[in-house]
Amino acid sequence: MPAGRIPEPTSKQKLKGTYRPTRRKGEPVSDGRTPEVPDFLDDTALAEWERVVDILVANGTLGRTDRGVLAGNCQSWSDYISAVELLRREGMVVVTSSGYSQPHPMVAIMNGAWDRYLKTSRELGLTPASRTKLDVRQVDTKTTGRLKYIGTG
């Protein structure tokens, strides 16, 4: 039996404007601090980490407790890039010893890495669809009480 929809963290609900304090009791809140970079990340994963961590901290959707999902996201990106590069060199199809053509085994690895990357990207709010649910406005209560946009655009 399906467990239902995955609950959204409070930080994402606040960005979307759907946060209701009466519906959240005792939920741990991200501390807003940058997670420590894992030492197992390769160069490609580390570059991805550096690319997204500032964005997530600025949005208020990342804390130290999110280290694992962010590391998984970055490593999945690296695995995907490695598979793509190998397939460019070797081709998408291999010929077996009996003469049959079949997809290169790295195609499955590439697809799996991409699936993991997308899943963790959605969790972190890094996909276009997941970003449409975020509201990066804040209330200007000092003057008009109206919403004002923060950031560029």
N, C-alpha and C positions, 0 to 999 in steps of 0.2 A: 504494500500500500504506500503511495507517495506521501512524503512528509509535509508537503505543501510548499508554499513560497518561502524562500530564504529571507529572513528578516533583514531589513536594512539597518546599518548602524545609525546612531543618533546624528553623527556629523553629516551623513548624507541626507538624512531627513531634514536637518536644519537648512542645508543648501537648497533642497527642493522646496522648502516652505511647508512641509507636511508634518513637522515635528509637533507632537502633543505630549507635554510632560506627564499627563495622567496615564498615558499608555506605556510609559517606560519607568520601571521601578528597579533600582539597583543595578542598572546596566553599567559595566565598566566603560569609561570614557577614554579615548586616546589622549595621551599626554601632550601631543603636539611636538614631541621631540623627535629628531631624526634617528631612525634605527641605526645601530652599529652595522657597518658593512661586513658581511661574512667574508672570511678569508678564502673560501673555496671558489668564489666566482672567478671565471676566466676573464680575459681582457674585454671580450665582447659583452659579456654579462655585466661587468663593472661599468662599462660605458653606458649601458642601458640604465643601470642603477643611478648613475650620476645624472642622466637625462631626466628621469622622472621624479626623483625624490624631492627636489625643490618644488616642483609643481604640486605634488601631493601634500607636502607640509604647508605650502601657501594656501591651499584650499581647506586646510584643517581636517583632512581626511586620513592622515597618516600619523602614526605614533610608533614608539619603540616596539610595541606588541605586534606590529604588522610586519616585522622583519622576515618571517618565514614566507608569507604569501608574496612579498615583494621580491625576495630572493628567488623563489620559484618562478615568478614572472620573468625576471631577468635571465635566469638560466635557461628557461624555455625558449626565450628569444635567441640566445646564443646557440642552443641546439638546433633551432630552426635555420639560422644563418649557416651553420656548419653543414647541415644536410643540403641546403640549396647550393652552396659552393661546390660540394662534392658531386652533386648531380649535374652541375654545369660542366664539370670536367669529364665525368664518366658517362653521362647520358641517363635518360629516364628509363631506358629499356636495356636489359641484359639478355644475352643468348646463353641458354643452359648448355651443358655438355652434350645433351641429346639433340641440340639444334633448335629448341623452342625458344621463342621470345617471351619474356615476362617482365613485369615492372621491376625495376631495381629495388632491392630490399630497403635502401635508404629512403624511398618514397614513403613507406609506412612510418619510418622514424620522423621524417619531415612533417607528415600530417599529424602525428601524435604531438609533436612539439608545438605545432601551430594551435591545435585544440587546447593544450594546456595553457599556452600564452593567452589565447582569447578568454578562457575561463577566468584566469587570474586578473586579466585586464579589466574584465567586467566587475569583478569584486572590488578593484581599486578605483573604478570610475575613469578608466583610461580609453574606453572605446567611444566612438561618436554617439552610439545609441545610449550608453550609460551616462554620457555627459548631458544629453538632452533632458535628463531628469534632475539635473543639478541647477540651482538658482544662485548665481554668484552675485546677487545683489544684497544690499544691506539697507536697513531702515535708517533714514536720516531724521531721527526724532528731535534733534536740536532745533531744526528750522521748520520744515513743513510736515514732517511725519510721513512723507512719501518715500517710495523706494528710489534709491539712486544706485547706479551701476558703479561697481568698482572694477578696476582693471582697464584694459584698452578696448576700443571699439565703440 
